[in-house]
């Protein structure tokens, strides 16, 4: 059994309690949600949830079927292989000295991150990318001391038409 | 009198010469109590200079308004409907004749409206019994059962019953009262988030925030509860919605684009199944409750006879196939018949229909039919491959798929290998029939079940509680028709049997209804004796008295060094006196033959009766210990052929 991350895109009815039903189902069936993002979809009255879950093939099949069973869930697609995945991360980094400031800004440039707020002691940086990219950036700036991190969790969309 | 404001827009520009304060369009609000006075006052204070011509127009407008208001009042008398009345009306439209409930603070408006309504209400003595009775009603009739409770504790008392119905795919609609909308979230008196609490154990739930939604919600609830894989639906109705007036009675179904149960089986899969059946030399059928739910029993019988395969059932599948038929092997599983448990692993093809392969049915999964090809027919795709890996799934309604299978198998004749196998199994079935003939005192439960079976007709309904009594009934009692054996399988709810019998009796008033209970489970719901007495429901409650919590006692005896921790019930109560205090006749039975006699006369008398049968506390069925394979039963399996 190999456990992998799967990205599942679901179209659900935009009703109160739907997020609770979906999250509750995962919990009840013993699956761990790695991240979940919810927002309006292109259709009025429907929301799109992008769920990242750590499961083996059989577990994934169960998750998909159990999700499908929920009356408020309209459509489910495993888009792990075909998706563009993005996450937004806000990170506040310490500036121990002036040299560090320059260095951090340089890293930010390389990673195409934006600096949103500057103080004498900290930089607030906005970074978008997949998990790997964000983790790589965070490990780079870790040496300067990270004051705070806020991540949105992965959202994704399949490529092509 | 309720006050309702009606808004009208009137164009009276033409009637005013110099009305500087008037705009072209004015909103006028009328109070129904005194509509005429208001309108006159309004018009006269606003309009100062009136010509003869405009005077006529204004008078005609006033007359028009007066007529309109009269129309509204008459109209209202004809069409007025409040939320609670809409619930009753919608339930009646859905064919509901009886509901099981218990009133409380937040359902007083509903109960007030019920006072004048022509729908039966059975006042149970505990909300849990209402849910079980609705469940029993649904299982006995195939129609949706309805139960009702107030908010907070009333609603949470339904939870066990809703969970029971969910696990066993029983269609019930549970209606709960809720605190008024403006109080929701304030921890108001008797407030509970019942929608949240029941979320994992309902198929769907609704909370109408507006009385107009009630007819649609009730209709949709019945639709969702009873179609596809059935299940419970909860409707949580805030108090002011019960009181509020409907502006229209619209009961169109609420759209649920995410709910499309698959009914028709994929024909390619059906043909593949046919090919597997043709190749098989040692086929077996395992039927579950899905066969009963989809009314597929006739199709199953035809199918089994066509392919000449022995039929086993799950606990809830009892009745899907006539157990007196020579192809019927009886229940499979933890306390199953020896012939089923011993020979399932020897089959080369298992056709499982309407079953979810619960752990109590399969035993340890890796030793469940390891070399057998499995065809799994079920309406719920999530059941396919959930517990047991299958070779060929067919998703759809059991009846639909079985008829397609019967169609593609019209020319099929079982091979000599199949006939040889089935003859062998039939022979083994006779050899391995469990012993039911005893003349011991204290009574053996087998004797009791045997005597019950001798009295009951195939149409009689037997409900069981949970524990040893349930397994004895399932093991030794041959059920011949669907919906005649009613038991809590998935959730294993003690206290289910007796209230479920009440529901079953309401559903099938002409059929004898017997509920078999242990002394532990019966005490959980014994207050329902008041219900059967009050409504003269001739339910016969058999209480097997061994003064232990038998099933746990049995496990402790077999697996926990006979350390009987908290499973001895002591000598209280006297069940005969208990029943008599409720005005229910009761008999204490201690010897063979007495059960038969007392049960026959109870059925003849058509009265609620309690039969208190004292049995041997040490009697226990052989079982699969936890983690054992299906053919690794422990305990002595006593055989009828060994009776001297």
Interface residues (C-beta under 8 A of the other chain):
Chain A: X12 X13 X17 X20 X21 X24 X25 X28 X58 X61 X62 X65 X66 X68 X69 X70 X71 X72 X73 X74 X75
Chain B: X195 X196 X199 X200 X203 X204 X224 X256 X257 X258 X259 X380 X381 X382 X384 X385 X386
